[in-house]
Amino acid sequence: MGWWILLHHWWEDNNSKKKERYQKKSRIRKKMEDDVGEDLYRMMKTCKQTHASS
C-alpha cells in the first residue's frame, strides 16, 4: 500500500513539472506570436503610409 502512495506522489510531481514546462513554453510561444503580430501590424501601417504618400 505504501509504495502505491509513493508512486502516486511521484506521478503527480512528474506531471506538474511537465505542465509547468509546457506552460512556460506556450508562454514564450505566445510572446513570440505577439511580437510577430506587432511587427506585422507595424509593417502594414508603414506600407499603407508609403502607399498613401506616393
PQR file of N, CA, C, O and H, with PARSE charges and radii, in Angstrom:
ATOM      1  N   MET A   1       0.829  -1.196   0.000 -0.4000 1.5000
ATOM      2  CA  MET A   1       0.000   0.000   0.000 -0.0000 2.0000
ATOM      3  C   MET A   1       0.869   1.254   0.000  0.5500 1.7000
ATOM      4  O   MET A   1       0.584   2.223  -0.703 -0.5500 1.4000
ATOM      5  N   GLY A   2       1.955   1.218   0.815 -0.4000 1.5000
ATOM      6  CA  GLY A   2       2.814   2.393   0.946 -0.0000 2.0000
ATOM      7  C   GLY A   2       3.468   2.802  -0.367  0.5500 1.7000
ATOM      8  O   GLY A   2       3.520   3.986  -0.701 -0.5500 1.4000
ATOM      9  H   GLY A   2       2.186   0.431   1.387  0.4000 1.0000
ATOM     10  N   TRP A   3       3.972   1.808  -1.115 -0.4000 1.5000
ATOM     11  CA  TRP A   3       4.668   2.138  -2.358 -0.0000 2.0000
ATOM     12  C   TRP A   3       3.708   2.744  -3.380  0.5500 1.7000
ATOM     13  O   TRP A   3       4.106   3.569  -4.203 -0.5500 1.4000
ATOM     14  H   TRP A   3       3.930   0.847  -0.843  0.4000 1.0000
ATOM     15  N   TRP A   4       2.447   2.332  -3.321 -0.4000 1.5000
ATOM     16  CA  TRP A   4       1.443   2.865  -4.240 -0.0000 2.0000
ATOM     17  C   TRP A   4       1.284   4.370  -4.027  0.5500 1.7000
ATOM     18  O   TRP A   4       1.172   5.139  -4.982 -0.5500 1.4000
ATOM     19  H   TRP A   4       2.123   1.662  -2.652  0.4000 1.0000
ATOM     20  N   ILE A   5       1.276   4.779  -2.742 -0.4000 1.5000
ATOM     21  CA  ILE A   5       1.160   6.203  -2.432 -0.0000 2.0000
ATOM     22  C   ILE A   5       2.397   6.953  -2.939  0.5500 1.7000
ATOM     23  O   ILE A   5       2.295   8.038  -3.512 -0.5500 1.4000
ATOM     24  H   ILE A   5       1.368   4.154  -1.966  0.4000 1.0000
ATOM     25  N   LEU A   6       3.577   6.340  -2.711 -0.4000 1.5000
ATOM     26  CA  LEU A   6       4.813   6.955  -3.193 -0.0000 2.0000
ATOM     27  C   LEU A   6       4.793   7.121  -4.706  0.5500 1.7000
ATOM     28  O   LEU A   6       5.162   8.164  -5.244 -0.5500 1.4000
ATOM     29  H   LEU A   6       3.660   5.458  -2.246  0.4000 1.0000
ATOM     30  N   LEU A   7       4.351   6.060  -5.376 -0.4000 1.5000
ATOM     31  CA  LEU A   7       4.269   6.103  -6.834 -0.0000 2.0000
ATOM     32  C   LEU A   7       3.316   7.198  -7.283  0.5500 1.7000
ATOM     33  O   LEU A   7       3.600   7.939  -8.224 -0.5500 1.4000
ATOM     34  H   LEU A   7       4.050   5.212  -4.939  0.4000 1.0000
ATOM     35  N   HIS A   8       2.193   7.291  -6.606 -0.4000 1.5000
ATOM     36  CA  HIS A   8       1.208   8.308  -6.932 -0.0000 2.0000
ATOM     37  C   HIS A   8       1.798   9.711  -6.762  0.5500 1.7000
ATOM     38  O   HIS A   8       1.609  10.581  -7.612 -0.5500 1.4000
ATOM     39  H   HIS A   8       1.962   6.689  -5.841  0.4000 1.0000
ATOM     40  N   HIS A   9       2.517   9.919  -5.648 -0.4000 1.5000
ATOM     41  CA  HIS A   9       3.142  11.218  -5.400 -0.0000 2.0000
ATOM     42  C   HIS A   9       4.169  11.535  -6.483  0.5500 1.7000
ATOM     43  O   HIS A   9       4.240  12.664  -6.969 -0.5500 1.4000
ATOM     44  H   HIS A   9       2.671   9.212  -4.957  0.4000 1.0000
ATOM     45  N   TRP A  10       4.964  10.530  -6.857 -0.4000 1.5000
ATOM     46  CA  TRP A  10       5.972  10.737  -7.892 -0.0000 2.0000
ATOM     47  C   TRP A  10       5.305  11.111  -9.210  0.5500 1.7000
ATOM     48  O   TRP A  10       5.760  12.002  -9.927 -0.5500 1.4000
ATOM     49  H   TRP A  10       4.905   9.614  -6.462  0.4000 1.0000
ATOM     50  N   TRP A  11       4.218  10.408  -9.512 -0.4000 1.5000
ATOM     51  CA  TRP A  11       3.478  10.642 -10.751 -0.0000 2.0000
ATOM     52  C   TRP A  11       2.919  12.061 -10.782  0.5500 1.7000
ATOM     53  O   TRP A  11       3.029  12.766 -11.784 -0.5500 1.4000
ATOM     54  H   TRP A  11       3.848   9.684  -8.929  0.4000 1.0000
ATOM     55  N   GLU A  12       2.307  12.471  -9.646 -0.4000 1.5000
ATOM     56  CA  GLU A  12       1.757  13.827  -9.558 -0.0000 2.0000
ATOM     57  C   GLU A  12       2.860  14.864  -9.737  0.5500 1.7000
ATOM     58  O   GLU A  12       2.695  15.834 -10.477 -0.5500 1.4000
ATOM     59  H   GLU A  12       2.217  11.898  -8.832  0.4000 1.0000
ATOM     60  N   ASP A  13       3.980  14.655  -9.058 -0.4000 1.5000
ATOM     61  CA  ASP A  13       5.110  15.581  -9.120 -0.0000 2.0000
ATOM     62  C   ASP A  13       5.619  15.692 -10.546  0.5500 1.7000
ATOM     63  O   ASP A  13       5.860  16.791 -11.048 -0.5500 1.4000
ATOM     64  H   ASP A  13       4.113  13.867  -8.457  0.4000 1.0000
ATOM     65  N   ASN A  14       5.780  14.554 -11.189 -0.4000 1.5000
ATOM     66  CA  ASN A  14       6.274  14.500 -12.561 -0.0000 2.0000
ATOM     67  C   ASN A  14       5.325  15.241 -13.497  0.5500 1.7000
ATOM     68  O   ASN A  14       5.756  16.018 -14.349 -0.5500 1.4000
ATOM     69  H   ASN A  14       5.585  13.662 -10.782  0.4000 1.0000
ATOM     70  N   ASN A  15       4.047  14.995 -13.331 -0.4000 1.5000
ATOM     71  CA  ASN A  15       3.050  15.634 -14.180 -0.0000 2.0000
ATOM     72  C   ASN A  15       3.034  17.142 -14.000  0.5500 1.7000
ATOM     73  O   ASN A  15       2.937  17.883 -14.978 -0.5500 1.4000
ATOM     74  H   ASN A  15       3.697  14.364 -12.639  0.4000 1.0000
ATOM     75  N   SER A  16       3.129  17.605 -12.753 -0.4000 1.5000
ATOM     76  CA  SER A  16       3.088  19.046 -12.518 -0.0000 2.0000
ATOM     77  C   SER A  16       4.327  19.715 -13.109  0.5500 1.7000
ATOM     78  O   SER A  16       4.253  20.841 -13.600 -0.5500 1.4000
ATOM     79  H   SER A  16       3.208  17.003 -11.958  0.4000 1.0000
ATOM     80  N   LYS A  17       5.472  19.016 -13.061 -0.4000 1.5000
ATOM     81  CA  LYS A  17       6.686  19.564 -13.670 -0.0000 2.0000
ATOM     82  C   LYS A  17       6.506  19.673 -15.178  0.5500 1.7000
ATOM     83  O   LYS A  17       6.876  20.678 -15.784 -0.5500 1.4000
ATOM     84  H   LYS A  17       5.532  18.102 -12.662  0.4000 1.0000
ATOM     85  N   LYS A  18       5.934  18.631 -15.782 -0.4000 1.5000
ATOM     86  CA  LYS A  18       5.682  18.651 -17.225 -0.0000 2.0000
ATOM     87  C   LYS A  18       4.754  19.800 -17.573  0.5500 1.7000
ATOM     88  O   LYS A  18       4.977  20.521 -18.546 -0.5500 1.4000
ATOM     89  H   LYS A  18       5.633  17.814 -15.290  0.4000 1.0000
ATOM     90  N   LYS A  19       3.706  19.966 -16.767 -0.4000 1.5000
ATOM     91  CA  LYS A  19       2.735  21.027 -17.005 -0.0000 2.0000
ATOM     92  C   LYS A  19       3.404  22.393 -16.942  0.5500 1.7000
ATOM     93  O   LYS A  19       3.162  23.262 -17.780 -0.5500 1.4000
ATOM     94  H   LYS A  19       3.525  19.381 -15.976  0.4000 1.0000
ATOM     95  N   GLU A  20       4.263  22.567 -15.917 -0.4000 1.5000
ATOM     96  CA  GLU A  20       4.969  23.841 -15.769 -0.0000 2.0000
ATOM     97  C   GLU A  20       5.826  24.122 -16.990  0.5500 1.7000
ATOM     98  O   GLU A  20       5.830  25.233 -17.519 -0.5500 1.4000
ATOM     99  H   GLU A  20       4.460  21.861 -15.236  0.4000 1.0000
ATOM    100  N   ARG A  21       6.562  23.090 -17.436 -0.4000 1.5000
ATOM    101  CA  ARG A  21       7.426  23.262 -18.602 -0.0000 2.0000
ATOM    102  C   ARG A  21       6.595  23.633 -19.815  0.5500 1.7000
ATOM    103  O   ARG A  21       6.966  24.517 -20.587 -0.5500 1.4000
ATOM    104  H   ARG A  21       6.559  22.187 -17.006  0.4000 1.0000
ATOM    105  N   TYR A  22       5.463  22.950 -19.977 -0.4000 1.5000
ATOM    106  CA  TYR A  22       4.603  23.209 -21.121 -0.0000 2.0000
ATOM    107  C   TYR A  22       4.059  24.630 -21.075  0.5500 1.7000
ATOM    108  O   TYR A  22       4.023  25.328 -22.088 -0.5500 1.4000
ATOM    109  H   TYR A  22       5.162  22.232 -19.350  0.4000 1.0000
ATOM    110  N   GLN A  23       3.627  25.059 -19.856 -0.4000 1.5000
ATOM    111  CA  GLN A  23       3.098  26.411 -19.719 -0.0000 2.0000
ATOM    112  C   GLN A  23       4.166  27.447 -20.034  0.5500 1.7000
ATOM    113  O   GLN A  23       3.893  28.468 -20.666 -0.5500 1.4000
ATOM    114  H   GLN A  23       3.656  24.491 -19.032  0.4000 1.0000
ATOM    115  N   LYS A  24       5.395  27.169 -19.582 -0.4000 1.5000
ATOM    116  CA  LYS A  24       6.492  28.093 -19.860 -0.0000 2.0000
ATOM    117  C   LYS A  24       6.699  28.192 -21.366  0.5500 1.7000
ATOM    118  O   LYS A  24       6.849  29.285 -21.911 -0.5500 1.4000
ATOM    119  H   LYS A  24       5.617  26.340 -19.069  0.4000 1.0000
ATOM    120  N   LYS A  25       6.707  27.030 -22.038 -0.4000 1.5000
ATOM    121  CA  LYS A  25       6.903  27.002 -23.483 -0.0000 2.0000
ATOM    122  C   LYS A  25       5.798  27.778 -24.190  0.5500 1.7000
ATOM    123  O   LYS A  25       6.069  28.604 -25.062 -0.5500 1.4000
ATOM    124  H   LYS A  25       6.585  26.142 -21.595  0.4000 1.0000
ATOM    125  N   SER A  26       4.557  27.508 -23.809 -0.4000 1.5000
ATOM    126  CA  SER A  26       3.452  28.161 -24.502 -0.0000 2.0000
ATOM    127  C   SER A  26       3.441  29.658 -24.211  0.5500 1.7000
ATOM    128  O   SER A  26       3.009  30.454 -25.045 -0.5500 1.4000
ATOM    129  H   SER A  26       4.338  26.837 -23.101  0.4000 1.0000
ATOM    130  N   ARG A  27       3.921  30.043 -23.012 -0.4000 1.5000
ATOM    131  CA  ARG A  27       4.013  31.472 -22.700 -0.0000 2.0000
ATOM    132  C   ARG A  27       5.038  32.139 -23.611  0.5500 1.7000
ATOM    133  O   ARG A  27       4.807  33.231 -24.130 -0.5500 1.4000
ATOM    134  H   ARG A  27       4.271  29.396 -22.334  0.4000 1.0000
ATOM    135  N   ILE A  28       6.184  31.461 -23.800 -0.4000 1.5000
ATOM    136  CA  ILE A  28       7.227  32.006 -24.677 -0.0000 2.0000
ATOM    137  C   ILE A  28       6.692  32.082 -26.103  0.5500 1.7000
ATOM    138  O   ILE A  28       6.894  33.078 -26.798 -0.5500 1.4000
ATOM    139  H   ILE A  28       6.371  30.573 -23.379  0.4000 1.0000
ATOM    140  N   ARG A  29       6.004  31.015 -26.536 -0.4000 1.5000
ATOM    141  CA  ARG A  29       5.460  30.989 -27.892 -0.0000 2.0000
ATOM    142  C   ARG A  29       4.453  32.123 -28.075  0.5500 1.7000
ATOM    143  O   ARG A  29       4.440  32.802 -29.102 -0.5500 1.4000
ATOM    144  H   ARG A  29       5.841  30.205 -25.972  0.4000 1.0000
ATOM    145  N   LYS A  30       3.614  32.311 -27.063 -0.4000 1.5000
ATOM    146  CA  LYS A  30       2.608  33.372 -27.156 -0.0000 2.0000
ATOM    147  C   LYS A  30       3.289  34.733 -27.260  0.5500 1.7000
ATOM    148  O   LYS A  30       2.866  35.590 -28.036 -0.5500 1.4000
ATOM    149  H   LYS A  30       3.625  31.760 -26.229  0.4000 1.0000
ATOM    150  N   LYS A  31       4.347  34.924 -26.474 -0.4000 1.5000
ATOM    151  CA  LYS A  31       5.064  36.191 -26.535 -0.0000 2.0000
ATOM    152  C   LYS A  31       5.654  36.395 -27.927  0.5500 1.7000
ATOM    153  O   LYS A  31       5.587  37.491 -28.483 -0.5500 1.4000
ATOM    154  H   LYS A  31       4.690  34.228 -25.843  0.4000 1.0000
ATOM    155  N   MET A  32       6.231  35.332 -28.483 -0.4000 1.5000
ATOM    156  CA  MET A  32       6.798  35.426 -29.822 -0.0000 2.0000
ATOM    157  C   MET A  32       5.707  35.775 -30.833  0.5500 1.7000
ATOM    158  O   MET A  32       5.908  36.624 -31.702 -0.5500 1.4000
ATOM    159  H   MET A  32       6.286  34.442 -28.031  0.4000 1.0000
ATOM    160  N   GLU A  33       4.561  35.122 -30.717 -0.4000 1.5000
ATOM    161  CA  GLU A  33       3.453  35.400 -31.624 -0.0000 2.0000
ATOM    162  C   GLU A  33       3.000  36.841 -31.487  0.5500 1.7000
ATOM    163  O   GLU A  33       2.709  37.505 -32.482 -0.5500 1.4000
ATOM    164  H   GLU A  33       4.399  34.432 -30.011  0.4000 1.0000
ATOM    165  N   ASP A  34       2.940  37.330 -30.240 -0.4000 1.5000
ATOM    166  CA  ASP A  34       2.546  38.718 -30.017 -0.0000 2.0000
ATOM    167  C   ASP A  34       3.537  39.664 -30.673  0.5500 1.7000
ATOM    168  O   ASP A  34       3.145  40.632 -31.326 -0.5500 1.4000
ATOM    169  H   ASP A  34       3.176  36.791 -29.432  0.4000 1.0000
ATOM    170  N   ASP A  35       4.830  39.380 -30.495 -0.4000 1.5000
ATOM    171  CA  ASP A  35       5.860  40.226 -31.093 -0.0000 2.0000
ATOM    172  C   ASP A  35       5.748  40.221 -32.612  0.5500 1.7000
ATOM    173  O   ASP A  35       5.819  41.268 -33.255 -0.5500 1.4000
ATOM    174  H   ASP A  35       5.148  38.594 -29.965  0.4000 1.0000
ATOM    175  N   VAL A  36       5.571  39.020 -33.179 -0.4000 1.5000
ATOM    176  CA  VAL A  36       5.433  38.904 -34.633 -0.0000 2.0000
ATOM    177  C   VAL A  36       4.201  39.679 -35.089  0.5500 1.7000
ATOM    178  O   VAL A  36       4.239  40.372 -36.106 -0.5500 1.4000
ATOM    179  H   VAL A  36       5.514  38.170 -32.656  0.4000 1.0000
ATOM    180  N   GLY A  37       3.114  39.560 -34.338 -0.4000 1.5000
ATOM    181  CA  GLY A  37       1.891  40.278 -34.666 -0.0000 2.0000
ATOM    182  C   GLY A  37       2.119  41.783 -34.674  0.5500 1.7000
ATOM    183  O   GLY A  37       1.644  42.490 -35.562 -0.5500 1.4000
ATOM    184  H   GLY A  37       3.084  38.998 -33.512  0.4000 1.0000
ATOM    185  N   GLU A  38       2.849  42.261 -33.678 -0.4000 1.5000
ATOM    186  CA  GLU A  38       3.146  43.693 -33.610 -0.0000 2.0000
ATOM    187  C   GLU A  38       3.982  44.127 -34.799  0.5500 1.7000
ATOM    188  O   GLU A  38       3.728  45.170 -35.402 -0.5500 1.4000
ATOM    189  H   GLU A  38       3.236  41.686 -32.956  0.4000 1.0000
ATOM    190  N   ASP A  39       4.991  43.314 -35.135 -0.4000 1.5000
ATOM    191  CA  ASP A  39       5.847  43.634 -36.276 -0.0000 2.0000
ATOM    192  C   ASP A  39       5.029  43.692 -37.561  0.5500 1.7000
ATOM    193  O   ASP A  39       5.180  44.615 -38.361 -0.5500 1.4000
ATOM    194  H   ASP A  39       5.197  42.467 -34.645  0.4000 1.0000
ATOM    195  N   LEU A  40       4.167  42.705 -37.753 -0.4000 1.5000
ATOM    196  CA  LEU A  40       3.319  42.661 -38.937 -0.0000 2.0000
ATOM    197  C   LEU A  40       2.449  43.905 -39.007  0.5500 1.7000
ATOM    198  O   LEU A  40       2.319  44.533 -40.057 -0.5500 1.4000
ATOM    199  H   LEU A  40       4.044  41.954 -37.104  0.4000 1.0000
ATOM    200  N   TYR A  41       1.859  44.247 -37.874 -0.4000 1.5000
ATOM    201  CA  TYR A  41       0.977  45.402 -37.805 -0.0000 2.0000
ATOM    202  C   TYR A  41       1.738  46.675 -38.177  0.5500 1.7000
ATOM    203  O   TYR A  41       1.246  47.519 -38.926 -0.5500 1.4000
ATOM    204  H   TYR A  41       1.965  43.737 -37.021  0.4000 1.0000
ATOM    205  N   ARG A  42       2.956  46.787 -37.631 -0.4000 1.5000
ATOM    206  CA  ARG A  42       3.785  47.957 -37.914 -0.0000 2.0000
ATOM    207  C   ARG A  42       4.123  48.019 -39.403  0.5500 1.7000
ATOM    208  O   ARG A  42       4.061  49.081 -40.024 -0.5500 1.4000
ATOM    209  H   ARG A  42       3.356  46.101 -37.023  0.4000 1.0000
ATOM    210  N   MET A  43       4.485  46.850 -39.971 -0.4000 1.5000
ATOM    211  CA  MET A  43       4.830  46.793 -41.388 -0.0000 2.0000
ATOM    212  C   MET A  43       3.644  47.214 -42.244  0.5500 1.7000
ATOM    213  O   MET A  43       3.791  47.986 -43.191 -0.5500 1.4000
ATOM    214  H   MET A  43       4.535  45.987 -39.467  0.4000 1.0000
ATOM    215  N   MET A  44       2.463  46.696 -41.901 -0.4000 1.5000
ATOM    216  CA  MET A  44       1.262  47.046 -42.660 -0.0000 2.0000
ATOM    217  C   MET A  44       0.998  48.542 -42.580  0.5500 1.7000
ATOM    218  O   MET A  44       0.643  49.178 -43.573 -0.5500 1.4000
ATOM    219  H   MET A  44       2.343  46.068 -41.131  0.4000 1.0000
ATOM    220  N   LYS A  45       1.178  49.098 -41.378 -0.4000 1.5000
ATOM    221  CA  LYS A  45       0.947  50.528 -41.203 -0.0000 2.0000
ATOM    222  C   LYS A  45       1.911  51.351 -42.049  0.5500 1.7000
ATOM    223  O   LYS A  45       1.501  52.305 -42.710 -0.5500 1.4000
ATOM    224  H   LYS A  45       1.466  48.581 -40.571  0.4000 1.0000
ATOM    225  N   THR A  46       3.195  50.985 -42.031 -0.4000 1.5000
ATOM    226  CA  THR A  46       4.175  51.744 -42.811 -0.0000 2.0000
ATOM    227  C   THR A  46       3.917  51.564 -44.301  0.5500 1.7000
ATOM    228  O   THR A  46       4.107  52.503 -45.075 -0.5500 1.4000
ATOM    229  H   THR A  46       3.529  50.210 -41.494  0.4000 1.0000
ATOM    230  N   CYS A  47       3.485  50.369 -44.717 -0.4000 1.5000
ATOM    231  CA  CYS A  47       3.150  50.131 -46.118 -0.0000 2.0000
ATOM    232  C   CYS A  47       2.027  51.057 -46.549  0.5500 1.7000
ATOM    233  O   CYS A  47       2.102  51.698 -47.598 -0.5500 1.4000
ATOM    234  H   CYS A  47       3.330  49.607 -44.088  0.4000 1.0000
ATOM    235  N   LYS A  48       0.990  51.120 -45.734 -0.4000 1.5000
ATOM    236  CA  LYS A  48      -0.151  51.972 -46.051 -0.0000 2.0000
ATOM    237  C   LYS A  48       0.279  53.429 -46.138  0.5500 1.7000
ATOM    238  O   LYS A  48      -0.164  54.170 -47.016 -0.5500 1.4000
ATOM    239  H   LYS A  48       0.929  50.600 -44.882  0.4000 1.0000
ATOM    240  N   GLN A  49       1.156  53.832 -45.208 -0.4000 1.5000
ATOM    241  CA  GLN A  49       1.609  55.219 -45.198 -0.0000 2.0000
ATOM    242  C   GLN A  49       2.406  55.538 -46.461  0.5500 1.7000
ATOM    243  O   GLN A  49       2.212  56.593 -47.065 -0.5500 1.4000
ATOM    244  H   GLN A  49       1.516  53.230 -44.495  0.4000 1.0000
ATOM    245  N   THR A  50       3.300  54.634 -46.864 -0.4000 1.5000
ATOM    246  CA  THR A  50       4.109  54.888 -48.053 -0.0000 2.0000
ATOM    247  C   THR A  50       3.228  54.900 -49.295  0.5500 1.7000
ATOM    248  O   THR A  50       3.445  55.699 -50.206 -0.5500 1.4000
ATOM    249  H   THR A  50       3.458  53.777 -46.374  0.4000 1.0000
ATOM    250  N   HIS A  51       2.227  54.009 -49.334 -0.4000 1.5000
ATOM    251  CA  HIS A  51       1.309  53.983 -50.475 -0.0000 2.0000
ATOM    252  C   HIS A  51       0.495  55.261 -50.531  0.5500 1.7000
ATOM    253  O   HIS A  51       0.256  55.812 -51.605 -0.5500 1.4000
ATOM    254  H   HIS A  51       2.051  53.360 -48.594  0.4000 1.0000
ATOM    255  N   ALA A  52       0.075  55.723 -49.378 -0.4000 1.5000
ATOM    256  CA  ALA A  52      -0.761  56.924 -49.332 -0.0000 2.0000
ATOM    257  C   ALA A  52       0.043  58.148 -49.763  0.5500 1.7000
ATOM    258  O   ALA A  52      -0.478  59.029 -50.447 -0.5500 1.4000
ATOM    259  H   ALA A  52       0.269  55.275 -48.505  0.4000 1.0000
ATOM    260  N   SER A  53       1.304  58.198 -49.364 -0.4000 1.5000
ATOM    261  CA  SER A  53       2.102  59.388 -49.669 -0.0000 2.0000
ATOM    262  C   SER A  53       2.526  59.430 -51.132  0.5500 1.7000
ATOM    263  O   SER A  53       2.751  60.516 -51.668 -0.5500 1.4000
ATOM    264  H   SER A  53       1.727  57.482 -48.808  0.4000 1.0000
ATOM    265  N   SER A  54       2.644  58.270 -51.799 -0.4000 1.5000
ATOM    266  CA  SER A  54       3.107  58.258 -53.191 -0.0000 2.0000
ATOM    267  C   SER A  54       2.005  58.667 -54.152  0.5500 1.7000
ATOM    268  O   SER A  54       2.226  58.710 -55.363 -0.5500 1.4000
ATOM    269  H   SER A  54       2.462  57.388 -51.364  0.4000 1.0000
TER
END
